[in-house]
């Protein structure tokens, strides 16, 4: 299995810490995809904006259906979370 460096919550400072705190207002943990993107604040911010745009855009899919699609894609990609 490949190893990718992440930024743990305890190590986060500045904008990364603020981003993590924003994530934790809606989640129980920091998803790995955010921990990896936190290596570069600009990546983390861009990812958050993209996810927000996809999940909150008008669509024929409900929010629950969008979450289900994300879950299936993660399973297909063998994500650990």
mmCIF file of the N, C-alpha and C atoms, coordinates in Angstrom:
data_MODEL
# 
_entry.id   MODEL 
# 
loop_
_atom_site.group_PDB 
_atom_site.id 
_atom_site.type_symbol 
_atom_site.label_atom_id 
_atom_site.label_alt_id 
_atom_site.label_comp_id 
_atom_site.label_asym_id 
_atom_site.label_entity_id 
_atom_site.label_seq_id 
_atom_site.pdbx_PDB_ins_code 
_atom_site.Cartn_x 
_atom_site.Cartn_y 
_atom_site.Cartn_z 
_atom_site.occupancy 
_atom_site.B_iso_or_equiv 
_atom_site.pdbx_formal_charge 
_atom_site.auth_seq_id 
_atom_site.auth_comp_id 
_atom_site.auth_asym_id 
_atom_site.auth_atom_id 
_atom_site.pdbx_PDB_model_num 
ATOM 1   N N  . UNK A 1 1  ? 0.836   -1.164 0.000   1.00 0.00 ? 1  UNK A N  1 
ATOM 2   C CA . UNK A 1 1  ? 0.000   0.000  0.000   1.00 0.00 ? 1  UNK A CA 1 
ATOM 3   C C  . UNK A 1 1  ? 0.892   1.243  0.000   1.00 0.00 ? 1  UNK A C  1 
ATOM 4   N N  . UNK A 1 2  ? 0.560   2.204  -0.814  1.00 0.00 ? 2  UNK A N  1 
ATOM 5   C CA . UNK A 1 2  ? 1.331   3.435  -0.894  1.00 0.00 ? 2  UNK A CA 1 
ATOM 6   C C  . UNK A 1 2  ? 1.084   4.291  0.349   1.00 0.00 ? 2  UNK A C  1 
ATOM 7   N N  . UNK A 1 3  ? 2.069   5.065  0.715   1.00 0.00 ? 3  UNK A N  1 
ATOM 8   C CA . UNK A 1 3  ? 1.932   5.970  1.842   1.00 0.00 ? 3  UNK A CA 1 
ATOM 9   C C  . UNK A 1 3  ? 1.891   7.396  1.328   1.00 0.00 ? 3  UNK A C  1 
ATOM 10  N N  . UNK A 1 4  ? 0.904   8.132  1.747   1.00 0.00 ? 4  UNK A N  1 
ATOM 11  C CA . UNK A 1 4  ? 0.780   9.531  1.373   1.00 0.00 ? 4  UNK A CA 1 
ATOM 12  C C  . UNK A 1 4  ? 0.768   10.337 2.660   1.00 0.00 ? 4  UNK A C  1 
ATOM 13  N N  . UNK A 1 5  ? 1.621   11.334 2.732   1.00 0.00 ? 5  UNK A N  1 
ATOM 14  C CA . UNK A 1 5  ? 1.688   12.168 3.926   1.00 0.00 ? 5  UNK A CA 1 
ATOM 15  C C  . UNK A 1 5  ? 0.389   12.946 4.091   1.00 0.00 ? 5  UNK A C  1 
ATOM 16  N N  . UNK A 1 6  ? -0.071  13.017 5.310   1.00 0.00 ? 6  UNK A N  1 
ATOM 17  C CA . UNK A 1 6  ? -1.260  13.796 5.633   1.00 0.00 ? 6  UNK A CA 1 
ATOM 18  C C  . UNK A 1 6  ? -0.908  14.778 6.738   1.00 0.00 ? 6  UNK A C  1 
ATOM 19  N N  . UNK A 1 7  ? -1.797  15.715 6.972   1.00 0.00 ? 7  UNK A N  1 
ATOM 20  C CA . UNK A 1 7  ? -1.649  16.656 8.075   1.00 0.00 ? 7  UNK A CA 1 
ATOM 21  C C  . UNK A 1 7  ? -2.659  16.256 9.143   1.00 0.00 ? 7  UNK A C  1 
ATOM 22  N N  . UNK A 1 8  ? -2.167  15.756 10.267  1.00 0.00 ? 8  UNK A N  1 
ATOM 23  C CA . UNK A 1 8  ? -3.053  15.381 11.365  1.00 0.00 ? 8  UNK A CA 1 
ATOM 24  C C  . UNK A 1 8  ? -3.624  16.641 12.003  1.00 0.00 ? 8  UNK A C  1 
ATOM 25  N N  . UNK A 1 9  ? -4.786  16.508 12.608  1.00 0.00 ? 9  UNK A N  1 
ATOM 26  C CA . UNK A 1 9  ? -5.439  17.651 13.237  1.00 0.00 ? 9  UNK A CA 1 
ATOM 27  C C  . UNK A 1 9  ? -4.512  18.315 14.258  1.00 0.00 ? 9  UNK A C  1 
ATOM 28  N N  . UNK A 1 10 ? -3.822  17.493 15.035  1.00 0.00 ? 10 UNK A N  1 
ATOM 29  C CA . UNK A 1 10 ? -2.935  18.007 16.080  1.00 0.00 ? 10 UNK A CA 1 
ATOM 30  C C  . UNK A 1 10 ? -1.772  18.814 15.505  1.00 0.00 ? 10 UNK A C  1 
ATOM 31  N N  . UNK A 1 11 ? -1.422  18.573 14.246  1.00 0.00 ? 11 UNK A N  1 
ATOM 32  C CA . UNK A 1 11 ? -0.311  19.279 13.586  1.00 0.00 ? 11 UNK A CA 1 
ATOM 33  C C  . UNK A 1 11 ? -0.768  20.519 12.829  1.00 0.00 ? 11 UNK A C  1 
ATOM 34  N N  . UNK A 1 12 ? -2.069  20.649 12.628  1.00 0.00 ? 12 UNK A N  1 
ATOM 35  C CA . UNK A 1 12 ? -2.603  21.711 11.786  1.00 0.00 ? 12 UNK A CA 1 
ATOM 36  C C  . UNK A 1 12 ? -2.458  23.080 12.466  1.00 0.00 ? 12 UNK A C  1 
ATOM 37  N N  . UNK A 1 13 ? -2.097  24.068 11.669  1.00 0.00 ? 13 UNK A N  1 
ATOM 38  C CA . UNK A 1 13 ? -1.995  25.447 12.155  1.00 0.00 ? 13 UNK A CA 1 
ATOM 39  C C  . UNK A 1 13 ? -2.588  26.378 11.111  1.00 0.00 ? 13 UNK A C  1 
ATOM 40  N N  . UNK A 1 14 ? -2.924  27.570 11.511  1.00 0.00 ? 14 UNK A N  1 
ATOM 41  C CA . UNK A 1 14 ? -3.373  28.607 10.589  1.00 0.00 ? 14 UNK A CA 1 
ATOM 42  C C  . UNK A 1 14 ? -4.589  28.216 9.778   1.00 0.00 ? 14 UNK A C  1 
ATOM 43  N N  . UNK A 1 15 ? -4.494  28.444 8.462   1.00 0.00 ? 15 UNK A N  1 
ATOM 44  C CA . UNK A 1 15 ? -5.613  28.171 7.558   1.00 0.00 ? 15 UNK A CA 1 
ATOM 45  C C  . UNK A 1 15 ? -6.022  26.704 7.541   1.00 0.00 ? 15 UNK A C  1 
ATOM 46  N N  . UNK A 1 16 ? -5.045  25.814 7.684   1.00 0.00 ? 16 UNK A N  1 
ATOM 47  C CA . UNK A 1 16 ? -5.352  24.378 7.691   1.00 0.00 ? 16 UNK A CA 1 
ATOM 48  C C  . UNK A 1 16 ? -6.191  24.047 8.918   1.00 0.00 ? 16 UNK A C  1 
ATOM 49  N N  . UNK A 1 17 ? -5.806  24.558 10.076  1.00 0.00 ? 17 UNK A N  1 
ATOM 50  C CA . UNK A 1 17 ? -6.572  24.328 11.312  1.00 0.00 ? 17 UNK A CA 1 
ATOM 51  C C  . UNK A 1 17 ? -7.982  24.886 11.177  1.00 0.00 ? 17 UNK A C  1 
ATOM 52  N N  . UNK A 1 18 ? -8.109  26.079 10.610  1.00 0.00 ? 18 UNK A N  1 
ATOM 53  C CA . UNK A 1 18 ? -9.432  26.670 10.397  1.00 0.00 ? 18 UNK A CA 1 
ATOM 54  C C  . UNK A 1 18 ? -10.271 25.797 9.470   1.00 0.00 ? 18 UNK A C  1 
ATOM 55  N N  . UNK A 1 19 ? -9.642  25.282 8.411   1.00 0.00 ? 19 UNK A N  1 
ATOM 56  C CA . UNK A 1 19 ? -10.347 24.390 7.489   1.00 0.00 ? 19 UNK A CA 1 
ATOM 57  C C  . UNK A 1 19 ? -10.803 23.115 8.177   1.00 0.00 ? 19 UNK A C  1 
ATOM 58  N N  . UNK A 1 20 ? -9.924  22.526 8.987   1.00 0.00 ? 20 UNK A N  1 
ATOM 59  C CA . UNK A 1 20 ? -10.276 21.327 9.732   1.00 0.00 ? 20 UNK A CA 1 
ATOM 60  C C  . UNK A 1 20 ? -11.436 21.608 10.692  1.00 0.00 ? 20 UNK A C  1 
ATOM 61  N N  . UNK A 1 21 ? -11.369 22.736 11.386  1.00 0.00 ? 21 UNK A N  1 
ATOM 62  C CA . UNK A 1 21 ? -12.441 23.077 12.322  1.00 0.00 ? 21 UNK A CA 1 
ATOM 63  C C  . UNK A 1 21 ? -13.776 23.220 11.586  1.00 0.00 ? 21 UNK A C  1 
ATOM 64  N N  . UNK A 1 22 ? -13.746 23.791 10.392  1.00 0.00 ? 22 UNK A N  1 
ATOM 65  C CA . UNK A 1 22 ? -14.972 23.915 9.583   1.00 0.00 ? 22 UNK A CA 1 
ATOM 66  C C  . UNK A 1 22 ? -15.504 22.535 9.210   1.00 0.00 ? 22 UNK A C  1 
ATOM 67  N N  . UNK A 1 23 ? -14.625 21.615 8.848   1.00 0.00 ? 23 UNK A N  1 
ATOM 68  C CA . UNK A 1 23 ? -15.032 20.247 8.504   1.00 0.00 ? 23 UNK A CA 1 
ATOM 69  C C  . UNK A 1 23 ? -15.651 19.568 9.727   1.00 0.00 ? 23 UNK A C  1 
ATOM 70  N N  . UNK A 1 24 ? -15.029 19.761 10.886  1.00 0.00 ? 24 UNK A N  1 
ATOM 71  C CA . UNK A 1 24 ? -15.494 19.081 12.093  1.00 0.00 ? 24 UNK A CA 1 
ATOM 72  C C  . UNK A 1 24 ? -16.832 19.619 12.601  1.00 0.00 ? 24 UNK A C  1 
ATOM 73  N N  . UNK A 1 25 ? -17.252 20.765 12.116  1.00 0.00 ? 25 UNK A N  1 
ATOM 74  C CA . UNK A 1 25 ? -18.581 21.259 12.487  1.00 0.00 ? 25 UNK A CA 1 
ATOM 75  C C  . UNK A 1 25 ? -19.673 20.397 11.848  1.00 0.00 ? 25 UNK A C  1 
ATOM 76  N N  . UNK A 1 26 ? -19.323 19.637 10.782  1.00 0.00 ? 26 UNK A N  1 
ATOM 77  C CA . UNK A 1 26 ? -20.309 18.835 10.055  1.00 0.00 ? 26 UNK A CA 1 
ATOM 78  C C  . UNK A 1 26 ? -19.964 17.349 10.021  1.00 0.00 ? 26 UNK A C  1 
ATOM 79  N N  . UNK A 1 27 ? -18.790 16.982 10.507  1.00 0.00 ? 27 UNK A N  1 
ATOM 80  C CA . UNK A 1 27 ? -18.331 15.592 10.458  1.00 0.00 ? 27 UNK A CA 1 
ATOM 81  C C  . UNK A 1 27 ? -17.760 15.197 11.809  1.00 0.00 ? 27 UNK A C  1 
ATOM 82  N N  . UNK A 1 28 ? -17.676 13.894 12.028  1.00 0.00 ? 28 UNK A N  1 
ATOM 83  C CA . UNK A 1 28 ? -17.083 13.386 13.264  1.00 0.00 ? 28 UNK A CA 1 
ATOM 84  C C  . UNK A 1 28 ? -15.570 13.301 13.189  1.00 0.00 ? 28 UNK A C  1 
ATOM 85  N N  . UNK A 1 29 ? -15.028 13.305 11.964  1.00 0.00 ? 29 UNK A N  1 
ATOM 86  C CA . UNK A 1 29 ? -13.581 13.216 11.780  1.00 0.00 ? 29 UNK A CA 1 
ATOM 87  C C  . UNK A 1 29 ? -13.170 13.965 10.517  1.00 0.00 ? 29 UNK A C  1 
ATOM 88  N N  . UNK A 1 30 ? -11.880 14.028 10.274  1.00 0.00 ? 30 UNK A N  1 
ATOM 89  C CA . UNK A 1 30 ? -11.344 14.647 9.067   1.00 0.00 ? 30 UNK A CA 1 
ATOM 90  C C  . UNK A 1 30 ? -11.210 13.540 8.018   1.00 0.00 ? 30 UNK A C  1 
ATOM 91  N N  . UNK A 1 31 ? -11.974 13.607 6.921   1.00 0.00 ? 31 UNK A N  1 
ATOM 92  C CA . UNK A 1 31 ? -11.828 12.590 5.885   1.00 0.00 ? 31 UNK A CA 1 
ATOM 93  C C  . UNK A 1 31 ? -10.395 12.586 5.311   1.00 0.00 ? 31 UNK A C  1 
ATOM 94  N N  . UNK A 1 32 ? -9.909  11.418 4.980   1.00 0.00 ? 32 UNK A N  1 
ATOM 95  C CA . UNK A 1 32 ? -8.542  11.294 4.463   1.00 0.00 ? 32 UNK A CA 1 
ATOM 96  C C  . UNK A 1 32 ? -8.285  12.189 3.260   1.00 0.00 ? 32 UNK A C  1 
ATOM 97  N N  . UNK A 1 33 ? -9.264  12.339 2.397   1.00 0.00 ? 33 UNK A N  1 
ATOM 98  C CA . UNK A 1 33 ? -9.063  13.169 1.211   1.00 0.00 ? 33 UNK A CA 1 
ATOM 99  C C  . UNK A 1 33 ? -8.731  14.609 1.612   1.00 0.00 ? 33 UNK A C  1 
ATOM 100 N N  . UNK A 1 34 ? -9.308  15.084 2.703   1.00 0.00 ? 34 UNK A N  1 
ATOM 101 C CA . UNK A 1 34 ? -8.998  16.432 3.180   1.00 0.00 ? 34 UNK A CA 1 
ATOM 102 C C  . UNK A 1 34 ? -7.632  16.465 3.865   1.00 0.00 ? 34 UNK A C  1 
ATOM 103 N N  . UNK A 1 35 ? -7.300  15.426 4.601   1.00 0.00 ? 35 UNK A N  1 
ATOM 104 C CA . UNK A 1 35 ? -6.006  15.366 5.276   1.00 0.00 ? 35 UNK A CA 1 
ATOM 105 C C  . UNK A 1 35 ? -4.860  15.354 4.267   1.00 0.00 ? 35 UNK A C  1 
ATOM 106 N N  . UNK A 1 36 ? -5.061  14.683 3.135   1.00 0.00 ? 36 UNK A N  1 
ATOM 107 C CA . UNK A 1 36 ? -4.043  14.669 2.081   1.00 0.00 ? 36 UNK A CA 1 
ATOM 108 C C  . UNK A 1 36 ? -3.955  16.032 1.407   1.00 0.00 ? 36 UNK A C  1 
ATOM 109 N N  . UNK A 1 37 ? -5.104  16.623 1.108   1.00 0.00 ? 37 UNK A N  1 
ATOM 110 C CA . UNK A 1 37 ? -5.097  17.918 0.425   1.00 0.00 ? 37 UNK A CA 1 
ATOM 111 C C  . UNK A 1 37 ? -4.566  19.031 1.311   1.00 0.00 ? 37 UNK A C  1 
ATOM 112 N N  . UNK A 1 38 ? -4.544  18.822 2.627   1.00 0.00 ? 38 UNK A N  1 
ATOM 113 C CA . UNK A 1 38 ? -4.095  19.853 3.558   1.00 0.00 ? 38 UNK A CA 1 
ATOM 114 C C  . UNK A 1 38 ? -2.596  20.109 3.475   1.00 0.00 ? 38 UNK A C  1 
ATOM 115 N N  . UNK A 1 39 ? -1.873  19.266 2.767   1.00 0.00 ? 39 UNK A N  1 
ATOM 116 C CA . UNK A 1 39 ? -0.440  19.499 2.574   1.00 0.00 ? 39 UNK A CA 1 
ATOM 117 C C  . UNK A 1 39 ? -0.224  20.862 1.920   1.00 0.00 ? 39 UNK A C  1 
ATOM 118 N N  . UNK A 1 40 ? -1.184  21.275 1.110   1.00 0.00 ? 40 UNK A N  1 
ATOM 119 C CA . UNK A 1 40 ? -1.142  22.587 0.458   1.00 0.00 ? 40 UNK A CA 1 
ATOM 120 C C  . UNK A 1 40 ? -2.509  23.254 0.667   1.00 0.00 ? 40 UNK A C  1 
ATOM 121 N N  . UNK A 1 41 ? -2.523  24.350 1.416   1.00 0.00 ? 41 UNK A N  1 
ATOM 122 C CA . UNK A 1 41 ? -3.793  25.005 1.750   1.00 0.00 ? 41 UNK A CA 1 
ATOM 123 C C  . UNK A 1 41 ? -4.623  25.304 0.505   1.00 0.00 ? 41 UNK A C  1 
ATOM 124 N N  . UNK A 1 42 ? -3.984  25.708 -0.585  1.00 0.00 ? 42 UNK A N  1 
ATOM 125 C CA . UNK A 1 42 ? -4.733  26.020 -1.804  1.00 0.00 ? 42 UNK A CA 1 
ATOM 126 C C  . UNK A 1 42 ? -5.448  24.791 -2.341  1.00 0.00 ? 42 UNK A C  1 
ATOM 127 N N  . UNK A 1 43 ? -4.821  23.619 -2.249  1.00 0.00 ? 43 UNK A N  1 
ATOM 128 C CA . UNK A 1 43 ? -5.474  22.380 -2.677  1.00 0.00 ? 43 UNK A CA 1 
ATOM 129 C C  . UNK A 1 43 ? -6.686  22.095 -1.796  1.00 0.00 ? 43 UNK A C  1 
ATOM 130 N N  . UNK A 1 44 ? -6.489  22.240 -0.492  1.00 0.00 ? 44 UNK A N  1 
ATOM 131 C CA . UNK A 1 44 ? -7.567  21.963 0.455   1.00 0.00 ? 44 UNK A CA 1 
ATOM 132 C C  . UNK A 1 44 ? -8.755  22.890 0.196   1.00 0.00 ? 44 UNK A C  1 
ATOM 133 N N  . UNK A 1 45 ? -8.475  24.162 -0.019  1.00 0.00 ? 45 UNK A N  1 
ATOM 134 C CA . UNK A 1 45 ? -9.542  25.129 -0.264  1.00 0.00 ? 45 UNK A CA 1 
ATOM 135 C C  . UNK A 1 45 ? -10.271 24.829 -1.571  1.00 0.00 ? 45 UNK A C  1 
ATOM 136 N N  . UNK A 1 46 ? -9.514  24.509 -2.615  1.00 0.00 ? 46 UNK A N  1 
ATOM 137 C CA . UNK A 1 46 ? -10.113 24.189 -3.909  1.00 0.00 ? 46 UNK A CA 1 
ATOM 138 C C  . UNK A 1 46 ? -10.983 22.940 -3.806  1.00 0.00 ? 46 UNK A C  1 
ATOM 139 N N  . UNK A 1 47 ? -10.492 21.925 -3.107  1.00 0.00 ? 47 UNK A N  1 
ATOM 140 C CA . UNK A 1 47 ? -11.263 20.691 -2.923  1.00 0.00 ? 47 UNK A CA 1 
ATOM 141 C C  . UNK A 1 47 ? -12.565 20.976 -2.183  1.00 0.00 ? 47 UNK A C  1 
ATOM 142 N N  . UNK A 1 48 ? -12.490 21.761 -1.116  1.00 0.00 ? 48 UNK A N  1 
ATOM 143 C CA . UNK A 1 48 ? -13.688 22.081 -0.344  1.00 0.00 ? 48 UNK A CA 1 
ATOM 144 C C  . UNK A 1 48 ? -14.710 22.825 -1.207  1.00 0.00 ? 48 UNK A C  1 
ATOM 145 N N  . UNK A 1 49 ? -14.247 23.758 -2.020  1.00 0.00 ? 49 UNK A N  1 
ATOM 146 C CA . UNK A 1 49 ? -15.153 24.500 -2.909  1.00 0.00 ? 49 UNK A CA 1 
ATOM 147 C C  . UNK A 1 49 ? -15.787 23.575 -3.939  1.00 0.00 ? 49 UNK A C  1 
ATOM 148 N N  . UNK A 1 50 ? -14.993 22.650 -4.478  1.00 0.00 ? 50 UNK A N  1 
ATOM 149 C CA . UNK A 1 50 ? -15.502 21.706 -5.474  1.00 0.00 ? 50 UNK A CA 1 
ATOM 150 C C  . UNK A 1 50 ? -16.571 20.795 -4.855  1.00 0.00 ? 50 UNK A C  1 
ATOM 151 N N  . UNK A 1 51 ? -16.260 20.236 -3.697  1.00 0.00 ? 51 UNK A N  1 
ATOM 152 C CA . UNK A 1 51 ? -17.225 19.351 -3.034  1.00 0.00 ? 51 UNK A CA 1 
ATOM 153 C C  . UNK A 1 51 ? -18.507 20.114 -2.717  1.00 0.00 ? 51 UNK A C  1 
ATOM 154 N N  . UNK A 1 52 ? -18.362 21.327 -2.213  1.00 0.00 ? 52 UNK A N  1 
ATOM 155 C CA . UNK A 1 52 ? -19.542 22.138 -1.904  1.00 0.00 ? 52 UNK A CA 1 
ATOM 156 C C  . UNK A 1 52 ? -20.375 22.387 -3.162  1.00 0.00 ? 52 UNK A C  1 
ATOM 157 N N  . UNK A 1 53 ? -19.706 22.715 -4.278  1.00 0.00 ? 53 UNK A N  1 
ATOM 158 C CA . UNK A 1 53 ? -20.424 22.979 -5.526  1.00 0.00 ? 53 UNK A CA 1 
ATOM 159 C C  . UNK A 1 53 ? -21.173 21.740 -6.007  1.00 0.00 ? 53 UNK A C  1 
ATOM 160 N N  . UNK A 1 54 ? -20.533 20.596 -5.943  1.00 0.00 ? 54 UNK A N  1 
ATOM 161 C CA . UNK A 1 54 ? -21.169 19.356 -6.408  1.00 0.00 ? 54 UNK A CA 1 
ATOM 162 C C  . UNK A 1 54 ? -22.321 18.961 -5.502  1.00 0.00 ? 54 UNK A C  1 
ATOM 163 N N  . UNK A 1 55 ? -22.097 18.992 -4.213  1.00 0.00 ? 55 UNK A N  1 
ATOM 164 C CA . UNK A 1 55 ? -23.110 18.499 -3.276  1.00 0.00 ? 55 UNK A CA 1 
ATOM 165 C C  . UNK A 1 55 ? -24.281 19.467 -3.107  1.00 0.00 ? 55 UNK A C  1 
ATOM 166 N N  . UNK A 1 56 ? -24.077 20.752 -3.399  1.00 0.00 ? 56 UNK A N  1 
ATOM 167 C CA . UNK A 1 56 ? -25.131 21.732 -3.167  1.00 0.00 ? 56 UNK A CA 1 
ATOM 168 C C  . UNK A 1 56 ? -25.728 22.314 -4.448  1.00 0.00 ? 56 UNK A C  1 
ATOM 169 N N  . UNK A 1 57 ? -25.289 21.829 -5.597  1.00 0.00 ? 57 UNK A N  1 
ATOM 170 C CA . UNK A 1 57 ? -25.829 22.342 -6.853  1.00 0.00 ? 57 UNK A CA 1 
ATOM 171 C C  . UNK A 1 57 ? -27.220 21.761 -7.105  1.00 0.00 ? 57 UNK A C  1 
ATOM 172 N N  . UNK A 1 58 ? -27.991 22.474 -7.892  1.00 0.00 ? 58 UNK A N  1 
ATOM 173 C CA . UNK A 1 58 ? -29.306 21.949 -8.280  1.00 0.00 ? 58 UNK A CA 1 
ATOM 174 C C  . UNK A 1 58 ? -29.079 20.750 -9.177  1.00 0.00 ? 58 UNK A C  1 
ATOM 175 N N  . UNK A 1 59 ? -29.837 19.734 -8.931  1.00 0.00 ? 59 UNK A N  1 
ATOM 176 C CA . UNK A 1 59 ? -29.627 18.477 -9.639  1.00 0.00 ? 59 UNK A CA 1 
ATOM 177 C C  . UNK A 1 59 ? -30.890 17.633 -9.529  1.00 0.00 ? 59 UNK A C  1 
ATOM 178 N N  . UNK A 1 60 ? -30.991 16.663 -10.425 1.00 0.00 ? 60 UNK A N  1 
ATOM 179 C CA . UNK A 1 60 ? -32.098 15.716 -10.309 1.00 0.00 ? 60 UNK A CA 1 
ATOM 180 C C  . UNK A 1 60 ? -31.839 14.714 -9.185  1.00 0.00 ? 60 UNK A C  1 
ATOM 181 N N  . UNK A 1 61 ? -30.605 14.705 -8.655  1.00 0.00 ? 61 UNK A N  1 
ATOM 182 C CA . UNK A 1 61 ? -30.268 13.828 -7.537  1.00 0.00 ? 61 UNK A CA 1 
ATOM 183 C C  . UNK A 1 61 ? -30.484 14.553 -6.217  1.00 0.00 ? 61 UNK A C  1 
ATOM 184 N N  . UNK A 1 62 ? -31.012 13.851 -5.248  1.00 0.00 ? 62 UNK A N  1 
ATOM 185 C CA . UNK A 1 62 ? -31.156 14.418 -3.907  1.00 0.00 ? 62 UNK A CA 1 
ATOM 186 C C  . UNK A 1 62 ? -29.788 14.411 -3.215  1.00 0.00 ? 62 UNK A C  1 
ATOM 187 N N  . UNK A 1 63 ? -29.689 15.100 -2.086  1.00 0.00 ? 63 UNK A N  1 
ATOM 188 C CA . UNK A 1 63 ? -28.438 15.099 -1.318  1.00 0.00 ? 63 UNK A CA 1 
ATOM 189 C C  . UNK A 1 63 ? -28.081 13.675 -0.893  1.00 0.00 ? 63 UNK A C  1 
ATOM 190 N N  . UNK A 1 64 ? -29.079 12.901 -0.495  1.00 0.00 ? 64 UNK A N  1 
ATOM 191 C CA . UNK A 1 64 ? -28.833 11.520 -0.095  1.00 0.00 ? 64 UNK A CA 1 
ATOM 192 C C  . UNK A 1 64 ? -28.299 10.696 -1.273  1.00 0.00 ? 64 UNK A C  1 
ATOM 193 N N  . UNK A 1 65 ? -28.878 10.875 -2.444  1.00 0.00 ? 65 UNK A N  1 
ATOM 194 C CA . UNK A 1 65 ? -28.405 10.144 -3.630  1.00 0.00 ? 65 UNK A CA 1 
ATOM 195 C C  . UNK A 1 65 ? -26.967 10.535 -3.980  1.00 0.00 ? 65 UNK A C  1 
ATOM 196 N N  . UNK A 1 66 ? -26.638 11.808 -3.845  1.00 0.00 ? 66 UNK A N  1 
ATOM 197 C CA . UNK A 1 66 ? -25.259 12.244 -4.108  1.00 0.00 ? 66 UNK A CA 1 
ATOM 198 C C  . UNK A 1 66 ? -24.296 11.581 -3.132  1.00 0.00 ? 66 UNK A C  1 
ATOM 199 N N  . UNK A 1 67 ? -24.680 11.497 -1.857  1.00 0.00 ? 67 UNK A N  1 
ATOM 200 C CA . UNK A 1 67 ? -23.853 10.817 -0.856  1.00 0.00 ? 67 UNK A CA 1 
ATOM 201 C C  . UNK A 1 67 ? -23.699 9.342  -1.195  1.00 0.00 ? 67 UNK A C  1 
ATOM 202 N N  . UNK A 1 68 ? -24.773 8.737  -1.695  1.00 0.00 ? 68 UNK A N  1 
ATOM 203 C CA . UNK A 1 68 ? -24.717 7.320  -2.072  1.00 0.00 ? 68 UNK A CA 1 
ATOM 204 C C  . UNK A 1 68 ? -23.752 7.111  -3.237  1.00 0.00 ? 68 UNK A C  1 
ATOM 205 N N  . UNK A 1 69 ? -23.784 7.991  -4.216  1.00 0.00 ? 69 UNK A N  1 
ATOM 206 C CA . UNK A 1 69 ? -22.850 7.909  -5.346  1.00 0.00 ? 69 UNK A CA 1 
ATOM 207 C C  . UNK A 1 69 ? -21.417 8.033  -4.836  1.00 0.00 ? 69 UNK A C  1 
ATOM 208 N N  . UNK A 1 70 ? -21.173 8.993  -3.959  1.00 0.00 ? 70 UNK A N  1 
ATOM 209 C CA . UNK A 1 70 ? -19.834 9.171  -3.400  1.00 0.00 ? 70 UNK A CA 1 
ATOM 210 C C  . UNK A 1 70 ? -19.380 7.925  -2.650  1.00 0.00 ? 70 UNK A C  1 
ATOM 211 N N  . UNK A 1 71 ? -20.288 7.294  -1.920  1.00 0.00 ? 71 UNK A N  1 
ATOM 212 C CA . UNK A 1 71 ? -19.964 6.080  -1.174  1.00 0.00 ? 71 UNK A CA 1 
ATOM 213 C C  . UNK A 1 71 ? -19.613 4.936  -2.113  1.00 0.00 ? 71 UNK A C  1 
ATOM 214 N N  . UNK A 1 72 ? -20.386 4.771  -3.175  1.00 0.00 ? 72 UNK A N  1 
ATOM 215 C CA . UNK A 1 72 ? -20.113 3.696  -4.148  1.00 0.00 ? 72 UNK A CA 1 
ATOM 216 C C  . UNK A 1 72 ? -18.770 3.930  -4.837  1.00 0.00 ? 72 UNK A C  1 
ATOM 217 N N  . UNK A 1 73 ? -18.497 5.157  -5.232  1.00 0.00 ? 73 UNK A N  1 
ATOM 218 C CA . UNK A 1 73 ? -17.218 5.472  -5.883  1.00 0.00 ? 73 UNK A CA 1 
ATOM 219 C C  . UNK A 1 73 ? -16.061 5.171  -4.926  1.00 0.00 ? 73 UNK A C  1 
ATOM 220 N N  . UNK A 1 74 ? -16.212 5.551  -3.659  1.00 0.00 ? 74 UNK A N  1 
ATOM 221 C CA . UNK A 1 74 ? -15.167 5.256  -2.675  1.00 0.00 ? 74 UNK A CA 1 
ATOM 222 C C  . UNK A 1 74 ? -14.964 3.751  -2.529  1.00 0.00 ? 74 UNK A C  1 
ATOM 223 N N  . UNK A 1 75 ? -16.048 2.994  -2.515  1.00 0.00 ? 75 UNK A N  1 
ATOM 224 C CA . UNK A 1 75 ? -15.941 1.533  -2.405  1.00 0.00 ? 75 UNK A CA 1 
ATOM 225 C C  . UNK A 1 75 ? -15.245 0.950  -3.635  1.00 0.00 ? 75 UNK A C  1 
ATOM 226 N N  . UNK A 1 76 ? -15.607 1.409  -4.801  1.00 0.00 ? 76 UNK A N  1 
ATOM 227 C CA . UNK A 1 76 ? -14.968 0.921  -6.043  1.00 0.00 ? 76 UNK A CA 1 
ATOM 228 C C  . UNK A 1 76 ? -13.487 1.231  -6.026  1.00 0.00 ? 76 UNK A C  1 
ATOM 229 N N  . UNK A 1 77 ? -13.136 2.409  -5.516  1.00 0.00 ? 77 UNK A N  1 
ATOM 230 C CA . UNK A 1 77 ? -11.720 2.812  -5.435  1.00 0.00 ? 77 UNK A CA 1 
ATOM 231 C C  . UNK A 1 77 ? -10.983 2.217  -4.236  1.00 0.00 ? 77 UNK A C  1 
ATOM 232 N N  . UNK A 1 78 ? -11.707 1.387  -3.466  1.00 0.00 ? 78 UNK A N  1 
ATOM 233 C CA . UNK A 1 78 ? -11.150 0.716  -2.296  1.00 0.00 ? 78 UNK A CA 1 
ATOM 234 C C  . UNK A 1 78 ? -10.606 1.693  -1.265  1.00 0.00 ? 78 UNK A C  1 
ATOM 235 N N  . UNK A 1 79 ? -11.323 2.791  -1.082  1.00 0.00 ? 79 UNK A N  1 
ATOM 236 C CA . UNK A 1 79 ? -10.956 3.747  -0.048  1.00 0.00 ? 79 UNK A CA 1 
ATOM 237 C C  . UNK A 1 79 ? -11.127 3.109  1.317   1.00 0.00 ? 79 UNK A C  1 
ATOM 238 N N  . UNK A 1 80 ? -10.292 3.460  2.246   1.00 0.00 ? 80 UNK A N  1 
ATOM 239 C CA . UNK A 1 80 ? -10.331 2.882  3.586   1.00 0.00 ? 80 UNK A CA 1 
ATOM 240 C C  . UNK A 1 80 ? -11.349 3.544  4.482   1.00 0.00 ? 80 UNK A C  1 
ATOM 241 N N  . UNK A 1 81 ? -12.030 4.563  4.018   1.00 0.00 ? 81 UNK A N  1 
ATOM 242 C CA . UNK A 1 81 ? -12.971 5.293  4.867   1.00 0.00 ? 81 UNK A CA 1 
ATOM 243 C C  . UNK A 1 81 ? -14.360 5.270  4.301   1.00 0.00 ? 81 UNK A C  1 
# 
